[in-house]
Amino acid sequence: MRPFTIIIVIVIGAGAAGAWLFFAPHGAGSSQGGSQRAGDFLKPPQNYKTSGGQPMKPRW
């Protein structure tokens, strides 16, 4: 009976984790601010310094 109980606990835990991952992005407005902050954090810079760098040379 013990292995059966362990399997049931693992199945319930996996189901709860899957439900949390499935329903978490559809939260009531709390994820909107987080996704906006993530977009700002992951946004690449728009101005790149292109002067005074090392000249490009082939590697062969």
Secondary structure, 3 states (H helix, E strand, C coil): CHHHHHHHHHHHHHHHHHHHHHHHHHCCCHHHHHHHHHHHHHCCCCCCCCCCCCCCCCCC
